[in-house]
């Protein structure tokens, strides 16, 4: 069974092809700079790299280029050979509480709720429409980042704003990275031999975008991101939690204009705003001689630590804390600092294991005296999307 996973952005298409009998990825690639003149397409398959540099004016042409590379690599000669295509969708709003087979009604609803994710969902929709044109009779499935968090209780997702306004305009916490949080928590429960339905964990997806998720009995009960991916942790260029009065003050002071707020919070803040670098690797490299870099690092770790403590209080029993994402998987100094400062709740990481660069992939970092397991589990959102696609295609 062949499943293609597509993640279409406003100017890019990321794709991965799976053989689902073995859950093996046989090809992956990226089409970038769509519609921007200097487009680039790359495919990796069977240890080889296939590339094209050419103008790609739209998503339809992008999919044609993807097809050419797949055919050249002998991994797929026509999209009609596929058993299903899974699409990553960032925001499902309140309309979608599970993955769904895509039809006209689903597309119409995605278009209706696009204002909730204006930077992401329009690109997803364009990718879906063009992929459906190029693959007649192949079932398509939408898998939403927000779905895993639909199990949050209302007292966790509701904001303390006028209730009627929030209900009318669908203002609430939705949460993101749900596919990633679900995947790594399921893997951790398997590694520990605990049924997922009985598993409690705190999942840390730490990268340029970052979020924490509290999982109780296999379900998300709270998460740090909110209506948008802006709320919560300090990120590469996003502010995370902030007192809204700070924006009112800056507006009244003439420092900001209304149409600058989104860019200010999402693209000029976070680590970048504090020390001029959005990449944690650069921040760490600058820490020795740069006070603002040290401050950015301390602020980032403190915010993560604070959320872990809050979710520990929410869950009561925590079976595991899981690190994933670019920082979570590849920044041992950050993991060490966060866990060292949470020894009082039972976290204890073996320093040698944590800093051993020969250890890759899934691994447990516990010291002998640890009361809560600490895992590093590389996320695999594409495989989780492929699994959901297979499930729906088979009618399960």
C-alpha positions in Angstrom: 0.0 0.0 0.0 1.5 3.3 -1.1 0.6 6.5 0.7 1.9 10.0 -0.3 1.9 12.7 2.4 1.7 16.3 1.3 2.4 19.4 3.4 1.5 22.4 1.2 2.5 25.9 2.2 1.9 29.2 0.5 5.1 28.8 -1.5 6.2 25.2 -0.9 5.2 21.6 -1.0 6.9 19.1 1.3 6.2 15.5 0.4 7.0 11.9 1.6 6.1 8.6 0.0 5.5 5.5 2.3 5.1 1.8 1.8 2.6 1.2 4.5 3.0 -2.6 4.8 6.4 -1.9 6.4 5.8 1.8 7.2 9.0 2.5 5.3 9.6 5.9 3.7 11.0 5.3 0.2 11.2 8.9 -1.0 11.0 12.5 0.4 11.4 15.9 -1.0 10.6 19.6 -1.1 9.4 22.0 -3.8 10.2 25.6 -2.6 9.9 29.2 -3.7 6.7 28.4 -5.7 5.6 31.5 -7.6 8.8 33.4 -6.6 10.9 32.9 -9.7 13.9 31.1 -8.2 12.1 27.8 -7.5 13.9 24.6 -6.4 12.8 21.0 -6.3 14.7 18.2 -4.5 13.9 14.5 -4.0 15.8 12.0 -1.9 15.3 8.3 -2.7 17.4 5.1 -2.4 20.4 7.1 -1.3 20.3 9.4 -4.3 19.4 13.1 -4.7 17.4 14.4 -7.7 17.1 18.2 -8.2 15.6 20.7 -10.6 16.0 24.5 -10.7 13.3 26.1 -12.8 10.4 28.6 -12.5 7.5 27.0 -10.7 4.5 29.4 -11.1 1.9 27.6 -8.9 1.1 24.5 -6.9 -0.2 22.6 -10.0 3.2 23.1 -11.6 4.9 22.1 -8.3 3.1 18.8 -8.3 4.0 18.2 -11.9 7.7 18.7 -10.9 7.2 16.4 -8.0 5.8 13.8 -10.3 8.8 14.1 -12.7 11.2 13.6 -9.9 9.3 10.6 -8.4 9.2 9.0 -11.9 12.9 9.7 -12.5 13.7 8.0 -9.2 11.5 5.0 -10.1 9.6 5.2 -6.9 6.3 6.3 -8.5 5.3 6.7 -12.1 1.8 8.2 -11.7 -0.2 9.5 -8.8 -2.9 7.0 -9.9 -0.7 4.2 -8.5 -1.3 5.6 -5.0 -3.7 4.1 -2.5 -4.2 7.4 -0.7 -2.8 10.9 -0.3 -2.7 12.5 3.2 -2.6 16.2 3.7 -1.3 18.0 6.7 -3.7 20.8 7.7 -2.5 23.3 10.4 -5.9 24.5 11.6 -9.2 22.6 11.7 -11.0 25.0 14.0 -14.0 23.6 15.8 -15.2 22.0 12.6 -13.0 19.0 12.6 -12.5 16.8 15.6 -10.9 13.9 13.7 -9.1 13.2 10.4 -11.5 13.1 7.4 -11.8 11.9 3.8 -11.8 15.0 1.7 -14.7 15.9 -0.5 -16.3 19.2 -1.7 -18.0 19.9 1.6 -14.7 19.5 3.5 -12.9 21.9 1.1 -15.7 24.4 1.5 -15.5 24.2 5.3 -11.7 24.6 5.1 -12.1 27.7 3.1 -14.7 29.1 5.5 -12.4 28.7 8.5 -9.2 29.9 6.7 -9.3 33.2 8.6 -8.2 31.3 11.7 -4.9 30.4 10.0 -4.4 32.9 7.1 -0.7 32.1 6.7 -1.2 28.3 6.4 -4.6 27.0 5.4 -4.9 28.8 2.0 -1.7 27.0 0.9 -3.0 23.7 2.2 -6.2 24.2 0.3 -4.3 25.0 -2.9 -2.3 21.9 -2.5 -5.4 19.7 -2.0 -7.2 21.1 -5.0 -4.3 20.6 -7.3 -3.4 17.1 -6.0 -7.0 16.0 -6.5 -6.9 17.2 -10.1 -3.7 15.2 -10.7 -4.9 12.0 -9.0 -8.4 11.1 -10.1 -10.0 8.3 -8.1 -7.3 8.4 -5.4 -8.8 9.0 -1.9 -7.5 12.1 -0.1 -7.4 12.6 3.7 -7.0 15.7 5.8 -5.1 15.3 9.0 -5.2 18.3 11.3 -2.6 19.7 13.8 -5.4 20.8 16.0 -7.4 17.5 16.3 -5.3 15.9 19.0 -6.2 18.8 21.3 -9.9 18.6 20.7 -10.1 16.5 23.8 -9.2 19.5 26.0 -11.9 20.3 28.6 -13.6 23.6 28.1 -12.2 25.1 31.3 -8.7 24.5 29.7 -9.4 25.9 26.2 -11.8 28.8 27.0 -10.4 32.3 27.4 -11.7 34.6 30.2 -13.2 37.0 27.6 -16.9 37.8 27.2 -18.4 34.4 26.6 -20.9 35.3 23.8 -18.2 37.0 21.8 -15.9 34.0 22.0 -18.6 31.6 21.0 -19.7 33.7 18.1 -16.2 34.2 16.7 -14.7 30.8 17.7 -12.1 32.5 20.0 -10.5 29.7 22.1 -7.3 27.8 22.6 -6.9 25.2 19.7 -3.3 24.1 20.2 -0.9 22.9 17.5 1.8 20.3 16.9 -0.9 17.8 17.7 0.3 15.2 15.3 3.8 15.4 16.7 2.7 15.3 20.3 0.5 12.3 19.6 3.3 10.4 17.7 6.0 10.8 20.4 3.6 10.0 23.2 2.5 6.8 21.6 6.1 5.8 21.0 7.0 6.5 24.6 4.1 4.5 25.9 5.2 1.6 23.6 8.7 1.8 24.9 7.5 1.8 28.5 5.0 -1.1 27.8 2.1 1.1 29.0 -1.2 1.1 27.1 -1.6 4.5 25.5 -5.1 4.8 27.1 -3.4 4.7 30.5 -0.4 6.9 29.7 0.4 10.3 31.2 3.1 12.4 29.8 4.4 15.9 29.2 5.5 16.3 25.6 8.0 19.1 24.6 8.1 19.9 20.9 11.0 22.4 21.0 12.1 23.9 17.7 11.8 27.3 16.0 8.1 26.8 16.8 7.7 25.3 20.3 4.9 23.9 22.4 4.2 21.8 25.4 1.3 19.3 25.8 -0.1 17.6 28.8 -1.4 14.1 28.0 -3.6 12.3 30.4 -4.7 8.7 29.6 -3.6 9.2 26.0 -5.5 12.4 25.4 -4.4 16.0 25.3 -5.8 17.9 28.3 -3.9 21.1 27.9 -1.3 22.7 25.6 0.7 25.9 25.5 -0.3 27.2 22.0 -3.6 28.9 21.7 -5.9 30.4 19.1 -2.7 30.7 17.0 0.8 29.2 17.3 1.8 32.5 19.1 0.8 31.7 22.7 3.0 29.8 25.2 6.7 29.2 25.0 9.4 31.7 23.8 10.2 30.6 20.2 12.7 31.6 17.5 10.8 34.7 16.4 7.5 34.5 18.4 7.0 36.1 21.7 5.0 33.4 23.4 3.0 34.5 26.5 2.8 38.3 26.9 0.6 40.8 28.8 -1.7 42.3 26.1 -1.4 45.6 27.9 2.2 45.8 26.6 0.8 46.2 23.1 -1.7 48.8 24.1 1.1 50.7 25.7 3.3 50.5 22.6 0.4 51.6 20.4 -0.4 54.6 22.6 3.3 55.5 22.7 3.5 55.5 18.9 6.1 52.7 18.8 3.7 50.4 17.0 0.9 50.7 14.5 -2.1 48.3 14.4 -1.0 46.8 11.1 2.5 46.1 12.6 1.4 44.0 15.6 1.3 40.6 13.8 4.8 41.0 12.4 6.1 42.4 15.7 4.9 39.4 17.7 5.4 36.6 15.2 8.6 37.6 13.3 10.5 40.2 15.4 10.2 38.8 18.9 11.2 35.6 20.7 14.9 34.7 20.7 15.5 37.0 17.8 14.0 40.0 19.6 16.0 39.4 22.7 19.5 38.7 21.3 19.4 39.1 17.5 19.5 35.3 16.8 16.5 33.1 16.2 18.5 29.8 16.0 19.2 28.2 19.4 22.5 26.9 18.1 23.6 30.5 17.4 22.3 31.7 20.8 24.3 29.0 22.7 27.4 29.8 20.6 27.2 33.5 21.5 26.4 33.0 25.2 30.0 33.2 26.5 30.6 36.7 25.3 27.0 38.1 24.9 24.9 38.9 27.9 21.7 39.2 25.8 22.3 35.7 24.4 22.6 34.3 27.9 19.4 36.1 28.8 17.6 34.6 25.8 18.8 31.1 26.8 17.8 31.6 30.4 14.3 32.9 29.4 13.7 30.0 27.0 14.6 27.3 29.5 12.7 29.1 32.3 9.5 29.2 30.3 9.8 25.5 29.4 10.5 24.6 33.0 7.5 26.7 34.2 5.1 24.9 31.8 6.4 21.5 32.8 5.7 22.4 36.5 2.2 23.6 35.6 1.4 20.4 33.7 2.8 18.2 36.4 0.3 19.9 38.7 -2.5 19.3 36.2 -1.7 15.6 35.7 -0.7 14.5 39.2 1.0 11.4 37.8 3.6 11.8 35.0 5.0 8.6 33.4 7.4 10.4 31.1 8.7 13.8 29.9 9.5 13.7 26.1 11.8 15.9 24.2 11.3 16.3 20.4 11.8 18.8 17.7 15.1 20.4 16.5 16.1 21.8 19.9 14.5 18.9 21.9 16.4 16.3 19.9 19.7 18.1 19.4 20.4 20.5 22.3 21.7 18.4 25.2 22.8 21.5 27.2 19.2 22.7 27.1 17.8 19.3 28.1 20.3 19.1 31.0 19.5 22.5 32.4 15.7 22.1 32.2 15.8 18.6 33.9 18.4 19.5 36.5 16.2 22.4 37.7 13.2 20.0 38.0 14.9 17.3 40.1 12.4 18.1 42.9 9.6 16.6 40.9 11.6 13.4 40.0 13.4 14.2 36.8 17.0 13.0 36.7 19.0 12.7 33.5 22.3 10.8 33.2 24.8 13.5 32.0 26.9 11.0 30.0 23.9 9.6 28.1 22.6 13.1 27.5 25.8 14.4 26.0 26.8 11.2 24.1 26.9 12.3 20.5 27.1 8.7 19.3 23.6 8.1 20.6 20.9 8.9 17.9 17.2 8.3 17.5 14.9 7.2 20.3 16.6 7.0 23.6 16.0 7.1 27.4 18.2 9.5 29.4 17.4 8.5 32.9 19.7 8.3 35.9 19.1 5.4 38.2 17.3 7.6 40.7 14.8 9.1 38.3 11.2 8.8 39.3 9.9 10.1 35.9 11.3 8.8 32.6 12.9 11.2 30.2 13.0 10.4 26.5 14.3 11.9 23.4 12.1 10.7 20.5 12.5 12.2 17.0 9.1 13.2 15.8 7.6 11.7 12.6 4.5 13.6 11.8 4.6 12.4 8.2 4.3 8.7 9.3 1.5 9.6 11.7 -0.3 11.3 8.8 0.3 8.3 6.6 -1.1 6.0 9.3 -4.3 8.1 9.6 -4.6 8.1 5.8 -4.3 4.4 5.6 -6.9 4.0 8.4 -9.5 6.1 6.7 -8.8 4.7 3.2 -9.4 1.2 4.7 -12.6 2.4 6.4 -11.4 1.8 9.9 
